[in-house]
Amino acid sequence: LKHIQFQEQAVVSTQSTGELIDELRSTEALKPEAEKLNKDAKKAARAVQRKQRMMHHKENLANEMLEGMGGKNIGQMADFLSKELVRLQEEQRIHAFALLAERKRRMREAEESGKRQVEERRRVEEDEIWRQMCNCHQGTMETYLEDIIVRSVDRTADEQARQEIQTKAEKINDIAYEMESKR
């Protein structure tokens, strides 16, 4: 925009200089002084035009530098945005892996929980079987011991009864021999 304004100012000043020159020619009828003034005015106009061209050239150089800097900044920004995009994509990929790992962990926990429940049920069943088996063995053991005790008592009673019978039989025999001998 500044460049366009400078160009417009240069055109306006050239036109005004040209108008002034024309006005001088018409009023003075080409006197040698007028010609000298005319030459001086032309020199001044050329000097102004030269200055304007120099300003225009400097302005162009400044604009080119700014555009180059803008291009550099745009390049840097594009590079930054590209790297940021890669980082975000990597972050999303890591997040997806974390979600998958969490899901697998939950599934393993659920499986382990199911296994623990099965093991707990099995343990309870085995404990019940063991308790019933112990009760059965206890009952069998008690019956066995009772049988042994009853047999022992019966045998002991039999032996005792035989001994008493033998003792009484011997006494009766002794008494019978004594009676026979006394007779």
C-alpha positions as CSV (number, residue, x, y, z in Angstrom):
1,L,0.0,0.0,0.0
2,K,2.8,2.4,0.8
3,H,4.4,1.6,-2.6
4,I,1.2,2.5,-4.4
5,Q,0.9,5.7,-2.4
6,F,4.5,6.6,-3.4
7,Q,3.8,6.0,-7.0
8,E,0.7,8.1,-6.9
9,Q,2.6,10.9,-5.2
10,A,5.3,10.6,-7.9
11,V,2.8,10.9,-10.7
12,V,1.0,13.8,-9.0
13,S,4.3,15.7,-8.4
14,T,5.4,15.0,-12.1
15,Q,2.1,16.3,-13.3
16,S,2.3,19.4,-11.1
17,T,5.9,19.9,-12.3
18,G,4.8,19.5,-15.9
19,E,2.0,22.0,-15.4
20,L,4.4,24.5,-13.8
21,I,6.7,24.1,-16.8
22,D,3.9,24.6,-19.2
23,E,2.7,27.7,-17.4
24,L,6.2,29.2,-17.4
25,R,6.5,28.6,-21.2
26,S,3.3,30.3,-21.9
27,T,3.9,33.3,-19.8
28,E,7.5,34.2,-20.6
29,A,7.6,33.5,-24.3
30,L,10.8,31.5,-24.1
31,K,13.2,34.0,-22.7
32,P,16.7,32.7,-22.1
33,E,16.1,33.1,-18.4
34,A,12.9,31.2,-18.8
35,E,14.8,28.5,-20.7
36,K,17.3,28.4,-17.9
37,L,14.5,28.1,-15.4
38,N,12.9,25.6,-17.6
39,K,16.1,23.6,-17.7
40,D,16.5,24.0,-13.9
41,A,12.9,22.9,-13.4
42,K,13.5,19.8,-15.7
43,K,16.7,19.1,-13.7
44,A,14.7,19.4,-10.5
45,A,11.9,17.2,-11.9
46,R,14.5,14.6,-13.0
47,A,16.1,14.8,-9.5
48,V,12.7,14.3,-7.9
49,Q,11.9,11.4,-10.3
50,R,15.3,9.9,-9.5
51,K,14.7,10.2,-5.8
52,Q,11.2,8.7,-6.3
53,R,12.7,5.8,-8.3
54,M,15.3,5.3,-5.5
55,M,12.6,5.4,-2.9
56,H,10.5,3.0,-5.0
57,H,13.5,0.7,-5.4
58,K,14.2,0.8,-1.6
59,E,10.6,0.1,-1.0
60,N,10.6,-2.8,-3.4
61,L,13.7,-4.2,-1.6
62,A,12.0,-3.8,1.8
63,N,8.9,-5.5,0.5
64,E,10.9,-8.3,-0.9
65,M,12.7,-8.7,2.4
66,L,9.4,-8.7,4.3
67,E,8.0,-11.2,1.9
68,G,11.1,-13.4,2.3
69,M,10.8,-13.0,6.1
70,G,7.1,-13.8,5.9
71,G,7.9,-16.8,3.7
72,K,10.5,-17.9,6.3
73,N,8.0,-17.4,9.1
74,I,5.3,-19.3,7.1
75,G,7.8,-22.1,6.5
76,Q,8.7,-22.2,10.1
77,M,5.0,-22.2,11.1
78,A,4.3,-25.0,8.6
79,D,7.2,-27.0,10.0
80,F,6.0,-26.4,13.5
81,L,2.4,-27.4,12.6
82,S,3.6,-30.4,10.8
83,K,5.6,-31.5,13.8
84,E,2.7,-30.8,16.1
85,L,0.4,-32.9,13.8
86,V,2.9,-35.8,14.0
87,R,3.1,-35.4,17.8
88,L,-0.7,-35.3,18.1
89,Q,-1.0,-38.4,15.9
90,E,1.6,-40.2,18.0
91,E,-0.2,-39.1,21.2
92,Q,-3.5,-40.5,19.8
93,R,-1.7,-43.8,18.8
94,I,-0.3,-44.1,22.4
95,H,-3.7,-43.3,23.8
96,A,-5.2,-46.1,21.6
97,F,-2.6,-48.5,22.8
98,A,-3.3,-47.5,26.4
99,L,-7.0,-48.2,25.9
100,L,-6.3,-51.6,24.4
101,A,-3.9,-52.5,27.2
102,E,-6.6,-51.4,29.8
103,R,-9.2,-53.5,28.0
104,K,-7.0,-56.5,27.9
105,R,-6.2,-56.0,31.6
106,R,-9.9,-55.9,32.5
107,M,-10.5,-59.0,30.4
108,R,-7.7,-60.8,32.2
109,E,-9.1,-59.6,35.5
110,A,-12.5,-60.9,34.6
111,E,-11.1,-64.2,33.5
112,E,-9.1,-64.5,36.7
113,S,-12.1,-63.5,38.7
114,G,-14.1,-66.3,37.0
115,K,-11.3,-68.7,37.6
116,R,-11.2,-67.7,41.3
117,Q,-15.0,-68.2,41.6
118,V,-14.7,-71.7,40.0
119,E,-11.7,-72.5,42.2
120,E,-13.7,-71.2,45.3
121,R,-16.7,-73.4,44.3
122,R,-14.5,-76.4,43.7
123,R,-12.8,-75.8,47.1
124,V,-16.1,-75.6,48.9
125,E,-17.2,-78.8,47.1
126,E,-14.0,-80.5,48.0
127,D,-14.3,-79.3,51.6
128,E,-17.8,-80.7,51.8
129,I,-16.7,-84.0,50.3
130,W,-13.9,-84.1,52.8
131,R,-16.3,-83.3,55.7
132,Q,-18.7,-86.0,54.5
133,M,-15.8,-88.4,54.1
134,C,-14.5,-87.6,57.5
135,N,-18.0,-88.1,58.9
136,C,-18.3,-91.4,57.1
137,H,-14.8,-92.5,58.3
138,Q,-15.7,-91.3,61.8
139,G,-18.9,-93.3,61.7
140,T,-17.0,-96.3,60.2
141,M,-14.3,-95.9,62.7
142,E,-16.8,-95.7,65.6
143,T,-18.6,-98.8,64.3
144,Y,-15.3,-100.7,63.9
145,L,-14.2,-99.7,67.3
146,E,-17.5,-100.7,68.8
147,D,-17.3,-104.0,67.0
148,I,-13.8,-104.5,68.4
149,I,-14.9,-103.5,71.9
150,V,-18.0,-105.7,71.7
151,R,-15.9,-108.7,70.5
152,S,-13.4,-108.0,73.1
153,V,-16.0,-107.8,75.8
154,D,-17.7,-110.9,74.4
155,R,-14.4,-112.8,74.3
156,T,-13.5,-111.6,77.7
157,A,-16.9,-112.5,79.0
158,D,-16.7,-115.9,77.3
159,E,-13.3,-116.5,78.7
160,Q,-14.4,-115.4,82.1
161,A,-17.5,-117.5,81.8
162,R,-15.4,-120.5,80.8
163,Q,-13.0,-119.9,83.7
164,E,-15.9,-119.6,86.1
165,I,-17.5,-122.7,84.6
166,Q,-14.2,-124.5,84.8
167,T,-13.6,-123.3,88.3
168,K,-17.2,-124.3,89.3
169,A,-16.9,-127.6,87.4
170,E,-13.7,-128.3,89.2
171,K,-15.3,-127.5,92.5
172,I,-18.3,-129.6,91.5
173,N,-15.9,-132.4,90.5
174,D,-14.0,-132.1,93.7
175,I,-17.1,-132.1,95.6
176,A,-18.4,-135.1,93.6
177,Y,-15.1,-137.0,94.2
178,E,-15.3,-136.3,97.8
179,M,-18.8,-137.5,98.0
180,E,-18.0,-140.6,96.1
181,S,-15.0,-141.2,98.2
182,K,-17.2,-140.8,101.3
183,R,-19.7,-143.2,100.2
